[in-house]
Amino acid sequence: MKKFLSIVLSILMCAAIFTGCGGNSESGNTDGQSSGESVKIGIIKIVEHSSLNTIEQSIIDRLEELGYKDGENAEISCMSAQNDSTTIPLMMDKFVADGYDIVVAISTPVATAAMNYSSQIPVVFSAVSDPVAANLTTSLEKPDKNITGTSDSVPVEKIIDMALELTPDIKTFGFIYNSGEDSSVANIERAKAYCEEKGLSYVEANVENSTAIQQAAESLVTKCDAVFSPTDNTVAEGMSILSQICKDAKIPCYVGADSLVQDGGFASIGITYEELGIETANMVDKVLKGTSISDIPVMVFEDLYTYVNTTTADAIGVELSDEILNSDKTVIFE
């Protein structure tokens, strides 16, 4: 059985992305680690796309600032599940078997799978929209399942309000998401409820994988005045396709993350994913230095920014006001 598991894990390592993350030639010791002692940090993300890549890199960069230098006093290993949640337990098995000190779980699917191992290894999550709804903890203030982290809760109602301000002719929203992602479903349910409150109609398109986005989007834009997608990993993976279809149809595409605006979406309101990664790394540091996870509250960010893509605005014929463009709370992508 052990030999079989070893073979399976070897295959997995080839199929997934499994590499040392970052590091340089500078010397230095990590506070809380004895000289010559190396700490092992595993990072798993559900898939490769701009939002999660930004979080991962920010975690690595911040860990280095904190003194965790990959290849010197730390071993930092990054893996991607390639949008296949069934591979996550095997990755966790690998990290546990290899004696890793902590795992960072990026996205809700990874966090929920990693939680099953939290009695064997501490877990810090990142980019989980609703940790309580995902059953990762019963309390944001006092995590109780040996897992804590940072939340990228999407201000759905604020995004819809912004959409009605920037493009006031909207009568029908088109929602595109993967119904297999719990956080996406929760955000879309909020969007539906708010649309009903505002007297707006909506239509939906479910995409099980990124290859389904083109056909779904081409149909969706014929039925709506604006598209909305939350922080959905499947949509994010194919965001360049969705954004181009919306631009061709002259329809605004509102999204739930800054990186999706950078990838061609029209606008969003939310946190910065770089900051999310930084704060996640700070939590990792606290755990490695002995702080109990139950004493590290889940962090929900209150400081929000408006993100707009001016190239997309030009493509769909929307003129952005000076008030938005000149605000110190607006981030502009081109």
N, C-alpha and C positions, 0 to 999 in steps of 0.2 A: 504493500500500500504506500509506504514511504517513497519507494522508487517511482511508483506511478505518479504521486503528487509532484515529485521532483521533475518528472518529464513534462507534466502539465504546466508547471510554473515556468519551465524553460521555454516552452512554446509561447506562453503568455508574455514573457519578457520580450520576445521577438515581435509579437503582434501589437503590444502596447508600446508606448514611449517610455523608456526607463533609462534615465541618464543622470549623471551627477549634475547638480544645478549650480552654475556660477563658480565663484572662487577666484582667488588671485594669488600672487606670490608674496603678499605682505605677511609679516608675522604678527602674532598676537594670541593671547589666551582669552577664552570665554570666561567671564565672571561666573563663579559657581562650579566650574569644571577644574579638576586638578590638572597640574601640568602634565602633559603627555596623555591625558585622558581625552578620548574623542566621543562626542555626542552624535547620535544617529537620529536624523530627522527625515521622515518620509512625507512626501507631498503627493496627493492623488487629486486629479481633476477629472471631471466626467468626459470632457472632450476638448479639442483644440478650437478656441475661438477668441476673439479680441478681448472680451471682458475677462475671461478666466486666465488668459495669458498675462494680462496686465496685473491681475491679482497675484498670480504665481511669481512673476518677476519682482513685484514690489515686496513680497514676503522674503524672497531670497536677498534682495538688496538691503532690506532693513535688518535681516538676521546678520548680514556681514557687518553692518554698522554697529550692531550690538556685540560683535566679537566672534560670531560663529563663522569661521572661514572654511569653506568647503575644501577638502583635501589637506587641511592642516589639523585643526582641532575639531573639525566637524565633518560628518558625512551626510550630505543632503541629496536625497534621491527623489527624482520626480517621475511620476507615472501618469499616463492618460488612459482612461477606460475606453476611449474611442466611441463614446456614446453607447456602450454596452454595459449595463449595470451588473450583469451576471459575472463579469470579470473582477469586480471590486473585492468580493470575499477572498479570491485567490491572491490578490495584491496584499490585502490585509494579512492573510496567512503568511505571506512572504516576509512582511515587515516584522510580524510577531516572532516568527522562527529565527530571523536574523538579529533579534535583540535590539530592535529600534526603540528609542526612548520616547518618541512621540510621533503622532501622525497628524498632518494637516489635511482636512477633507474639504475640498473646494466644490461647492454646489450642494443642493439638497439631496440628490440621489446618492452622492458619495457619503455625505454625512449620515444619512439614515442607515446605510450599509455598514459604515465604520462604527456606528454606535454599538452594534452587536459585539464588538471587540473591546469596548471601553473598560471592561473589567480586567483586561489583559494589558492594555496600553492606553495612556491618555490620548484624547482626541480633541483637537481644536478645529472648529469648522469655520468656513468663510463663505460668503455669498449664499446664505440661507434666508429666504424671504420671510418665513414665519416659523421659527424654531419650535414654538409651542404646538402649532398645528401639525408640524412634522414629527411630533412626539420625541423630540430630542431633549426636552426638559419640561417640567411642569411649571417652572418659574424662571423668568429672565434674570431676576435679581440674585437667585440662589440656585444655580444649576445643580441637578441632583442625579445625573446619570454618568458622571465622570467625563462629561463632554461640554464644552462651552465654545464661544466664538463670536463672530461678527455677522450681523444681519444686513442684507441689502433690501430691506422692505421697500416695495415700490409704491410711491404716492399716486396711486391710480387716479383718484378723484382730481388731484391737482393737474395731472397730465391731461385729463379730459377737459377740465376748465381752460387750460392753456390752449388746447386744440380749438375750442369754441371761440376763443379770443383771436387766435391767429388766422383761423379759417372758419369764419362764422356761418358759412353756408352749409355746414355739415348737418345732414338729417339722418344719415345712416352710417354707423361705424362697421368696419369689417375686422373681425378678430381672427388672428391667425396664431396658432399655438399647437403644442403637442399635448394632447389630453392625458398622456402617460406621465407627464411631469406634474406632481402634486402642487408645486408652488405656482405653476402657470395656471392650473385650474382655479386655484384660490384667487389669483389676481383677476382672471377673466370673470369669475363670479362677481367680484366687486365691481368690475367694469359694467357688467350687465345691469346690476342693481342701480348703479349711478346713472346709467343711460335711461333706465325706466323712470327714475326720479326726475330726470331732465326732459322727459318726453321724447327721447331719441330712440330710433330703431337700431337694430344690429343684426348682422349675419356672421356666421362662423365658418372657419376652415380649419380642420384638424390635419396636422402633418405628423406622421409617425417617424419620418426621417427626413434629412435635408434634401434628399433627391425628389421628395414629393412637393417641395416648395414651389417650383416653377409652375406646375400645372394648377396647384391650389391657388396661387397668387394671381395667375392670369384670369382665373374664373372669379376670384374674389373682387378684383378691382372693377369688374363690370356691374357689381351689385351694391357698391358703397361709395360714399363721398370721402372717406378717410379710413386708413388702416391703422390698427393698434396691435402691437405685440408686446407682451411683458418681458421680463428677463427669462426668456425661454431658450434653453441651450440648443434645441434643434433648430429653431429659427435663427439664432445667432450664428450657427455654423454655416447657414446659407444666406446670411444677411445681404451679401452683395447681389444675389439673385433677386431677392424680394425688393430691395431698394431700387434696382434698375427697372423692374416691372412697374413699380409705383411711379417712378419718374416718367417713364414712357407714357403712362396713363394720365399724367398730370394730377396725381392724387397724393396728398400728404401721408407720410408713414410716420406715425408717432410710436415711440418705443420706450422701454423701461430702463435703459442703461446708456451711459455716456458713450461707451465704445460702439454701440449700435448706431448712434448718430455719426460717429467718426467713420463707420462703414457704409454710410449713405442714407441712413434714416434722416427724417426731417428734423424732429425735435424731441426733447425729453426733459423731465425734471427729475433730479435724483442726486445721489452721492457721487463721489469720485472713487473709482475702483482702485486707484493707486493708494488712496488713504485707507481703504478697506484692507488692502494687503499689509500696509504698515502696521495698523492696529492689530491685525491677526498675528503678525510676527511678534509684536510686543507681548501678546498673550502667551505665545509659545515660550518666550523668554521667561516670563513669570513662572510658568509651570516647571520648566527645566531648573529653575532656581529654588523650587520647593514650595511655591504657593499652591494650596489646594484648589482644585478646579471649582469646588463649591464656593470658594471665596473670590472667584473671578466672574462677575456678572456678564451676561451676554450683552454685547454692545450694539445698540441701535442708533444709527446716525440721525441727528436732527438738522444738521447744516446742509441745506439743499442748494443745488445750482440749476440754472436753466442751460440746456445744451441745444445749439442750433447748428445746422449745416447750411452755410450760405450758398454753396454750389447746388445743393438740392433745392433750396428755396428758389433760386433762379430757374432751375429746370422745371419746376412745377408752377412757376409764375406767382409766387407769394412774396410780397414786399414786407420785409421786417422793419419795425419801427426803430427809430433812434433810441428810444427808451430801452428797448431790449438789447440792441447791439452795443450800447454804451454802458450798460449796467455792469458793476463789478461782480455781480452774481451770475453773469452770463459767460459761458465758455463757447467760443466760436470754432467750428471746424469748417474746413474748405475742401 
